[in-house]
Amino acid sequence: MDFKVKIIDVEAGLNVVVIDNDDAKKLDVGLGDRVKLKSGNRETVALVDLARDAKVGEILFFKDTAEKLGAKNGDSVGAESVKRPASLDFIRKKLDAGILSDAEVKAIITDLMNEELSAAELTAFIAAVYTRGLNSEEVVSLTNAIYETGDHLEFKNGAVVSEHSIGGVAGDRVSMLLVAIISSLGIKMPKTCTRAISSASGTADTLEVLCPVSLSMDEIRKVVAKTNGCLVWGGAVNMAVADDKLIKIRHPLRLDPEELLLSSILAKKKAEGAQFVLLDIPCGRGAKVDSVEPARVLAHKFQTMGAHLGMQVECIVSDGTEPAMSFIGPVLEARQVLRTLECSSSGLLAEKACLMCGIILHMVRGISKEEGYRIARHQLSSGKALEKFREIIKAQGGNPNIKSSDLKPGEFSVPVKAVSEGRVDHIDNKAISRICRAAGAPADKGAGMELKVCIGQQITEGAELYEIFSSNKERLGFALKQAKLLNVVEVEKIILDTI
């Protein structure tokens, strides 16, 4: 059948068209069925939605579908019914606890990329993985299928390393120090990083204070060729694209199956061209992994999967019970990273970075971890890591002469004080993120929080616990309201209850 095109100026994020009920009967399609659309030399498959008040002979296109076909208002397009994709049978197979073959996994990801699966069908796949799991062969198949959906970085000479944390810890900007130290030693470290989803700032949000992070693949290659390292936003490049599509489905449901975590991280590390990968698995109260033992189990899975994919993977299990540093929010975190590099700081962030560098150098060069740690410390104390970091900032289009003293948080601030005395028992990462986001972070680069206490510290009533910053007075007020509802700093009680 031929239809006249009417375009709705809205992006659906999926190939969907709307037709009249009577036209649907003539095409022998129903709600959620597929039609092949053809306009000139272009064709695509779209999901069918129905409307009783649609005009007969007219087909409603969303903006993104129209662009794919190059269709304009009033154009004539052909439509014919097509069979449901075989990948739906494979999703059903996984729901029934079946084992998927490599070809079946690839078929699901191919149909995902071709936008032939609805959000409900993709949700069913994620739910199937969540409830039924994937074995190691299926995880390898999924990782390779995701890897093949985007561009890849390849470097001919020398070792290529990468690092990744599974997240959940406020202020954990250790990767910015790692890239500076490792690349200053002549080792390539093309690091892609993320923006914040629910936290106060992602590494990309923090680095964006200092330089552009949305680079093309060609620009990344040039930066790495010039400096050995980079820190770029992974969402700006066409790498492991299928993973981003799966994340969009997973995020609203808060479903994060371990197998999808494995494939997501390792597909992106493989796309970076990494031969050596160091993964950080924070654990403890408030972290994604609640204790050391499950963190060890996850680490072994990463190592096994990495070996199947041709990468040497090492893992550390770190303390994720409190923020990695006292400064949270894009500007505050960027300032503290620069301070650490400028002053050769011996703070916890610098210590963690040097310990991790020791492991990376042990992997790449075969030296002891202790010797690797000493080398990393020298790169910090000698200023070579700072010099390299400035090179990377310049290569990515930023100001290499920027200093930590140049970075100022939002002009409005308010302190939050203790209502009782006692010992600080816990500092809540999630509560920090919620308050900082209420203050405007990460869109407001100056929004954030400075913690004034640490776990184990004895405090008195009225002591300042933390200070909230924002560039907007109203947002600051909203953040303060959130602070009154959320217990960022928990003080140990002597008397638990009175009965």
Protein Blocks (a to p, Z undefined) as FASTA:
>chain_A
ZZdddddfbdehiacddddfklmmmnopaehiacdddehjbccdddddddfkbcehiacd
dfklmmmnopaehiacddddddddfklmmmmmmmnopacdfklmmmmmmmmmnopacfkl
mmmmmmmmmmnopafklmmmmmmmmmmmpccdddfedcddddddebhiehiaklmmmmmm
mmmnopacdddddddfklmbdfklmmmmmocfbdcfklmmmmmmmnopacddfklpcehk
llmmmmmmmmmnopacfklmmmmmmmmmmmnopabdcddddedehiablbfklmmmmmmm
mmmmmmmnopacddddddfkbcfbfbecjklmmmmmmmmmmnopabfklmmmmmmmmmmm
mmmnopafklmmmmmmmmmmnommmmmmmmmmmmnopafkbcfklpccdfbdcddddfbe
cddfbdcfklmmmmmmmnopaklmmgccddfbdehiacdehiafbdcddfbfklmmmmmm
mmmmpcfbacddfblbdZZ
